[in-house]
Every structure is written in C-alpha cells, then in structure tokens.
Amino acid sequence: MSSTAETPSKGQQDAPKKATIVINGRRVSVTEKDLTFEQVVTLSGLPTGPAIAFTITYRKGGGKKPEGSMVEGGDPVKVKDGMIFNVDSTNRS
C-alpha cells in the first residue's frame, strides 16, 4: 500500500517560513528571521521624516530576550510567530 502524502518539491522546501506578527494592533506577515528597527518602522505604516523619532517595544519574542525595546541602528530582533510590536512616533524637538 502506498502513502498518499506528497513530498514537497525542492523549491517548496526552500521557501521561507512566514510568521505573523502584530504591529500596533495590526497583523503583518513576514518571512524575515530577524527584523531591524528600520524594518519595523516601515511595517508600522506610520509617517516618517527627519523631524520624527520612533520608540519601539516588543513582547512575546523568541530566544534569550522575549521582550524589550529597539533602538535606531541597534541589533535586529529574532522574529517569532505571534510577536507583538508597539511603535510610537514623536516630533523631535
């Protein structure tokens, strides 16, 4: 008797895994394993500009640091399905 389960083709095996994260209450699908400060700001959809500063906090992350904050130019964070990001913008003064 043969199995009816199909073996994924090489292309399907190499396809990046998707994770669903939440940014400011909105679900976003990403394929990146790590996200930088700049990528999270872009995914937030908030307006950007030279006079705007951002604060990013996250929780439900993976690895050794499941919650924390991100700083501009800082280290990227490992993405985990269900991770939650809060992005706030302020005017620089």
Protein Blocks (a to p, Z undefined) as FASTA:
>chain_A
ZZfbdcddfklmmpccdddddeehiacddfbfbdcfklmmmmnopacdfkbccddddehi
ehjblbccddehiacddddehiacdddddddZZ
